[in-house]
Structures are given as C-alpha cells and as structure tokens.
Amino acid sequence: MAAVETDKTRVTKDIPELIEMLDSADPGLRMIAGRTLYDLTGETLGYRFSDPYNKRREAIDRWEVWWSDHRGRTISPPSKDTGAGKP
C-alpha cells in the first residue's frame, strides 16, 4: 500500500496516488492518505476525511494544486515536536 510505504521511505513519487486516495469511498483509506500526506508535508490543506464530499473535494483540489507546485522538489518532513494541526 502506497500510504504505508511512502510514510516509511519519504518517497514523493507516491504523493499523486495518496491524493487520489483522498477521494476514496472508503473512509479508512481517506484517513490513512490524509495522515500520510500530513506526515510527509506538515500540511492538511483543510482536508478532513470525515467532511462531506463537497468540502473534501475542495481540499483535494487544493492538494492537486499543491502537488503541481511542489512536484520535483525535495520535500522535507515536518518537525515532530508539535501535535498542532494534525488531521
């Protein structure tokens, strides 16, 4: 599963798959994808796996723009010293 593998290896090539998983019908997959993206980037971009579809879709659109802007860049994992903002 990309979410688990990406979290362990910090491989950004799987970020597009994680963004796709944010739109899954399975809330568990959405939760894992959102958490993994947060762990990799320190960002939620307003995504919450339990939000209604329209709100999730708006956040997914923000993630797609984010990826377009960050593709090819090195993504440093966020500092683990605070728990603020976790999804």
C-alpha positions as a Markdown table, in Angstrom:
| # | Residue | x | y | z |
|---|---|---|---|---|
| 1 | Met | 0.0 | 0.0 | 0.0 |
| 2 | Ala | 1.4 | 3.4 | -1.0 |
| 3 | Ala | 0.4 | 5.2 | 2.1 |
| 4 | Val | 2.4 | 2.9 | 4.4 |
| 5 | Glu | 5.4 | 2.6 | 2.0 |
| 6 | Thr | 5.5 | 6.4 | 1.4 |
| 7 | Asp | 5.4 | 7.2 | 5.1 |
| 8 | Lys | 8.3 | 4.9 | 5.8 |
| 9 | Thr | 10.5 | 5.9 | 2.9 |
| 10 | Arg | 9.5 | 9.5 | 2.3 |
| 11 | Val | 9.2 | 8.7 | -1.4 |
| 12 | Thr | 7.4 | 11.6 | -3.0 |
| 13 | Lys | 6.6 | 9.7 | -6.2 |
| 14 | Asp | 3.6 | 8.2 | -4.4 |
| 15 | Ile | 2.1 | 11.6 | -3.5 |
| 16 | Pro | -0.3 | 11.6 | -6.6 |
| 17 | Glu | -1.6 | 8.2 | -5.5 |
| 18 | Leu | -2.2 | 9.5 | -2.0 |
| 19 | Ile | -4.0 | 12.5 | -3.3 |
| 20 | Glu | -6.3 | 10.1 | -5.4 |
| 21 | Met | -6.9 | 8.1 | -2.2 |
| 22 | Leu | -8.3 | 11.2 | -0.5 |
| 23 | Asp | -11.4 | 10.7 | -2.8 |
| 24 | Ser | -11.9 | 7.1 | -1.9 |
| 25 | Ala | -15.3 | 5.8 | -0.9 |
| 26 | Asp | -13.6 | 4.0 | 2.0 |
| 27 | Pro | -13.2 | 6.4 | 4.9 |
| 28 | Gly | -10.4 | 4.4 | 6.3 |
| 29 | Leu | -8.3 | 4.8 | 3.2 |
| 30 | Arg | -9.1 | 8.5 | 3.1 |
| 31 | Met | -7.9 | 8.8 | 6.7 |
| 32 | Ile | -4.7 | 6.9 | 6.0 |
| 33 | Ala | -4.0 | 9.0 | 2.9 |
| 34 | Gly | -4.6 | 12.3 | 4.7 |
| 35 | Arg | -2.5 | 11.3 | 7.7 |
| 36 | Thr | 0.4 | 10.2 | 5.4 |
| 37 | Leu | 0.3 | 13.4 | 3.4 |
| 38 | Tyr | 0.3 | 15.3 | 6.7 |
| 39 | Asp | 3.3 | 13.3 | 8.0 |
| 40 | Leu | 5.2 | 13.9 | 4.8 |
| 41 | Thr | 4.4 | 17.6 | 4.3 |
| 42 | Gly | 3.1 | 19.0 | 7.6 |
| 43 | Glu | 0.1 | 20.2 | 5.6 |
| 44 | Thr | -3.6 | 19.3 | 5.7 |
| 45 | Leu | -4.8 | 22.0 | 3.2 |
| 46 | Gly | -8.1 | 21.8 | 5.0 |
| 47 | Tyr | -8.7 | 18.1 | 4.2 |
| 48 | Arg | -10.6 | 16.1 | 6.8 |
| 49 | Phe | -11.5 | 12.5 | 5.8 |
| 50 | Ser | -14.9 | 12.8 | 7.6 |
| 51 | Asp | -16.1 | 16.0 | 5.9 |
| 52 | Pro | -19.0 | 15.9 | 3.4 |
| 53 | Tyr | -18.0 | 15.2 | -0.2 |
| 54 | Asn | -18.1 | 18.9 | -1.4 |
| 55 | Lys | -15.7 | 20.0 | 1.4 |
| 56 | Arg | -13.4 | 17.1 | 0.7 |
| 57 | Arg | -13.4 | 17.8 | -3.0 |
| 58 | Glu | -12.4 | 21.4 | -2.4 |
| 59 | Ala | -9.5 | 20.2 | -0.2 |
| 60 | Ile | -8.5 | 17.6 | -2.8 |
| 61 | Asp | -8.4 | 20.3 | -5.4 |
| 62 | Arg | -6.0 | 22.3 | -3.1 |
| 63 | Trp | -3.8 | 19.2 | -2.8 |
| 64 | Glu | -3.7 | 18.8 | -6.6 |
| 65 | Val | -2.5 | 22.4 | -6.9 |
| 66 | Trp | 0.0 | 21.9 | -4.1 |
| 67 | Trp | 1.4 | 18.9 | -5.9 |
| 68 | Ser | 1.6 | 20.8 | -9.2 |
| 69 | Asp | 3.6 | 23.5 | -7.4 |
| 70 | His | 5.9 | 21.1 | -5.5 |
| 71 | Arg | 6.5 | 18.3 | -8.0 |
| 72 | Gly | 10.2 | 17.7 | -8.5 |
| 73 | Arg | 11.2 | 19.5 | -5.3 |
| 74 | Thr | 12.6 | 17.9 | -2.2 |
| 75 | Ile | 10.0 | 17.7 | 0.5 |
| 76 | Ser | 11.4 | 17.8 | 4.0 |
| 77 | Pro | 9.4 | 16.1 | 6.7 |
| 78 | Pro | 8.0 | 18.5 | 9.2 |
| 79 | Ser | 9.3 | 18.8 | 12.7 |
| 80 | Lys | 7.8 | 16.2 | 15.1 |
| 81 | Asp | 7.9 | 18.4 | 18.1 |
| 82 | Thr | 4.3 | 19.7 | 18.0 |
| 83 | Gly | 1.0 | 18.0 | 17.6 |
| 84 | Ala | -0.8 | 21.1 | 16.5 |
| 85 | Gly | -2.8 | 20.9 | 13.2 |
| 86 | Lys | -2.9 | 17.2 | 12.9 |
| 87 | Pro | -5.7 | 15.9 | 10.7 |
